[in-house]
């Protein structure tokens, strides 16, 4: 909880001066990309819902990644594009091509092979709570991705306004959870580390680029989401070389399958 709260707060601290600047003297801003527009009450409610979705997704993801090997947690998260397309079919009645359905099948197949690999490391996918937390984070993340398209294209809210306000709302929403954690008698010992701020700043830059991409008039969420999830390669390599995790070749084959499925989806 303190890692999540600290990283989000770091991002909010970066946005706050630009929010005030935009309200006081918008014409003096160094770039229009940093301009945070004034919003209606309805738009604020939409962004509050965005903060709820993202907060729940990240909280589940942090709990999952705390207990699982990175080389297993990251690939589960990388199945996000699969759920995004399935949600698009169910909710928006989109019709994926035969190649996209093949991609769905390849990703699901790779995921089930991961179940077998996880068992070799003592992880029971159908019993392990951390696995369910990670799956929950992935499903909520997929819902958030579809919602992003609505906010940026249909509701036509600027990327800077979406990121600035939902980040601020997320800090506010996490304060009660942070107080609960602080008052808990069974909480883990917490040590401050500079990387907590680094997490917030890297998320800030990554989300800014991601929102700017979706805001393009002809941007396809079915293409952006799969490309975004190929970050699993970075997490896999760090898990192997930084944390000395095992089952390199088996996990590598699964990741190649997921990436292959992502390419088919896009």
C-alpha positions in Angstrom: 0.0 0.0 0.0 2.7 2.6 0.9 4.6 1.8 -2.4 1.4 2.3 -4.4 0.4 5.4 -2.6 3.9 6.9 -2.7 4.3 6.3 -6.4 0.9 7.8 -7.3 1.5 10.8 -5.0 4.8 11.4 -6.8 3.0 11.6 -10.1 0.3 13.9 -8.7 3.0 16.3 -7.3 4.4 16.6 -10.8 0.9 17.5 -12.3 -0.3 19.9 -9.5 1.8 22.9 -10.6 0.6 22.5 -14.2 -3.0 22.3 -13.1 -2.6 25.6 -11.2 -0.6 27.1 -14.0 -3.3 26.2 -16.5 -6.0 27.8 -14.4 -4.0 31.1 -13.7 -1.9 31.8 -16.9 -2.5 29.1 -19.6 -1.0 31.3 -22.3 2.5 31.1 -20.6 2.7 27.3 -20.5 5.8 26.0 -22.4 3.7 23.4 -24.3 0.0 22.9 -25.1 0.5 19.2 -24.1 0.8 20.3 -20.5 -2.5 22.4 -20.5 -5.0 20.9 -18.1 -8.5 22.1 -19.3 -11.3 23.0 -17.0 -13.9 20.3 -16.9 -17.7 19.9 -16.3 -19.1 18.1 -13.3 -20.0 15.2 -15.5 -16.4 15.0 -16.8 -15.1 15.0 -13.2 -17.4 12.1 -12.4 -16.1 10.2 -15.4 -12.5 10.7 -14.3 -13.4 9.7 -10.7 -14.7 6.4 -12.1 -11.4 6.1 -14.1 -9.5 6.5 -10.8 -11.6 3.8 -9.2 -10.8 1.3 -12.0 -7.1 2.1 -12.1 -6.8 2.1 -8.3 -8.4 -1.3 -8.0 -6.4 -2.7 -10.9 -3.0 -1.5 -9.6 -3.8 -2.6 -6.0 -4.6 -6.1 -7.2 -1.5 -6.1 -9.4 0.8 -4.9 -6.6 -0.5 -7.6 -4.3 -0.1 -10.3 -7.0 3.4 -9.2 -8.0 4.5 -9.2 -4.4 3.9 -12.9 -4.1 4.5 -14.3 -7.6 7.8 -14.6 -9.6 8.0 -11.6 -12.0 8.4 -14.0 -14.9 5.0 -15.4 -14.1 3.1 -12.2 -12.9 4.1 -10.1 -16.0 2.9 -12.7 -18.6 -0.5 -13.0 -16.8 -0.8 -9.2 -17.1 0.3 -9.3 -20.7 -2.9 -11.3 -21.6 -4.7 -7.9 -21.2 -5.3 -7.4 -25.0 -7.1 -10.8 -25.1 -9.7 -9.6 -22.6 -9.9 -6.1 -24.2 -10.9 -7.8 -27.5 -13.4 -10.1 -25.7 -14.9 -7.2 -23.9 -15.2 -5.3 -27.2 -17.0 -8.3 -28.7 -19.4 -8.6 -25.8 -20.1 -4.9 -25.0 -19.6 -3.2 -28.4 -20.4 -6.1 -30.7 -17.2 -5.8 -32.5 -16.3 -8.6 -34.9 -12.6 -9.8 -34.7 -11.1 -11.3 -37.8 -10.2 -15.0 -38.1 -6.5 -14.0 -37.5 -7.5 -12.2 -34.3 -9.4 -15.3 -33.1 -6.3 -17.3 -33.8 -4.3 -14.8 -31.7 -6.8 -15.3 -28.9 -6.4 -19.1 -29.1 -2.6 -18.8 -29.1 -2.6 -16.5 -26.0 -4.9 -18.8 -24.1 -2.8 -21.8 -25.1 0.4 -20.0 -23.8 -1.4 -19.1 -20.6 -2.4 -22.7 -19.9 1.2 -23.8 -20.5 2.2 -21.2 -17.9 -0.1 -23.0 -15.5 2.0 -26.1 -16.0 5.3 -24.2 -15.6 4.0 -22.6 -12.4 3.3 -26.0 -10.9 6.9 -26.9 -11.4 7.7 -23.9 -9.1 5.1 -24.8 -6.5 2.4 -22.4 -7.8 -1.1 -23.8 -8.0 -2.9 -21.4 -10.4 -6.4 -22.6 -9.2 -5.6 -22.2 -5.5 -3.0 -19.4 -5.3 -4.7 -16.1 -4.2 -1.9 -14.1 -5.8 -2.8 -15.6 -9.2 -6.4 -14.5 -8.8 -5.3 -11.0 -7.8 -3.1 -10.8 -10.9 -6.0 -12.0 -13.1 -8.3 -9.5 -11.4 -5.8 -6.7 -12.1 -5.7 -7.8 -15.8 -9.5 -7.8 -16.2 -9.8 -4.4 -14.5 -7.0 -3.1 -16.7 -8.7 -4.3 -19.8 -11.9 -2.5 -18.8 -9.9 0.6 -18.0 -8.4 0.4 -21.5 -11.8 0.4 -23.2 -12.9 3.2 -20.9 -9.8 5.3 -21.9 -11.0 5.2 -25.5 -14.4 6.5 -24.4 -12.8 9.3 -22.4 -10.3 10.4 -25.0 -12.3 9.9 -28.2 -16.0 10.0 -27.4 -16.0 12.3 -24.4 -13.1 14.3 -26.1 -11.2 15.0 -22.9 -7.6 16.1 -23.4 -4.9 13.5 -22.4 -3.3 15.9 -20.0 -6.7 16.5 -18.2 -7.4 12.8 -18.0 -4.0 12.0 -16.5 -3.8 15.0 -14.2 -7.3 14.7 -12.7 -7.5 10.9 -12.4 -4.0 10.8 -10.7 -5.2 13.4 -8.2 -8.4 11.6 -7.6 -6.5 8.3 -7.1 -4.4 9.9 -4.4 -7.6 11.0 -2.6 -9.2 7.6 -3.0 -6.1 5.8 -1.6 -5.9 8.0 1.6 -8.5 5.9 3.5 -6.8 2.6 2.5 -3.4 4.1 3.5 -4.8 5.1 6.9 -6.2 1.5 7.3 -2.8 0.1 6.5 -1.1 2.4 8.9 -3.4 1.5 11.8 -3.3 -2.2 11.1 -1.5 -4.2 13.8 -0.4 -6.9 11.4 1.1 -4.6 8.7 4.5 -5.4 7.3 7.5 -3.3 8.2 8.0 -0.5 5.6 11.3 1.0 4.5 11.3 4.1 2.2 13.3 3.7 -1.0 13.9 6.2 -3.9 12.6 3.6 -6.4 9.0 4.4 -5.1 9.3 7.9 -6.6 10.9 6.3 -9.8 7.9 4.0 -10.2 5.6 7.1 -10.1 7.6 9.0 -12.6 8.0 6.2 -15.1 4.2 5.5 -14.9 3.7 9.2 -15.4 5.7 9.3 -18.7 4.3 5.9 -19.9 0.7 6.9 -19.3 1.3 10.3 -20.9 2.5 8.7 -24.1 -0.3 6.1 -23.9 -3.1 8.6 -23.5 -1.6 10.8 -26.3 -1.6 7.7 -28.6 -5.3 6.9 -27.9 -6.3 10.5 -28.4 -5.3 10.4 -32.0 -8.5 10.5 -34.2 -8.0 7.2 -35.9 -6.2 5.3 -33.1 -7.3 1.7 -32.7 -7.4 0.4 -29.2 -7.1 -3.2 -30.5 -3.6 -2.2 -31.9 -2.4 0.1 -29.0 -3.2 -2.4 -26.2 -1.3 -5.4 -27.7 1.8 -3.2 -28.5 1.7 -1.9 -24.9 1.7 -5.4 -23.4 4.8 -6.5 -25.2 6.5 -4.9 -22.2 6.4 -8.4 -20.8 9.8 -8.9 -22.5 11.4 -6.3 -20.2 9.8 -7.9 -17.1 10.8 -11.4 -18.2 14.5 -10.4 -18.7 14.6 -8.5 -15.4 13.1 -11.5 -13.6 15.8 -13.8 -15.0 18.9 -11.6 -14.7 18.0 -9.4 -11.7 16.0 -11.9 -9.5 17.6 -15.1 -10.8 14.3 -16.8 -11.4 14.1 -20.3 -12.8 12.5 -22.2 -15.7 14.0 -19.8 -18.3 13.3 -21.8 -21.4 9.8 -23.0 -20.5 8.7 -19.4 -19.6 10.5 -18.0 -22.6 8.5 -20.3 -24.9 5.3 -19.2 -23.2 6.2 -15.5 -23.7 7.0 -16.1 -27.3 3.5 -17.6 -27.6 1.9 -14.6 -26.0 3.8 -12.2 -28.2 2.9 -14.2 -31.2 -0.7 -14.0 -30.2 -0.4 -10.3 -29.6 1.0 -9.8 -33.1 -2.0 -11.8 -34.6 -4.4 -9.6 -32.5 -2.9 -6.4 -33.9 
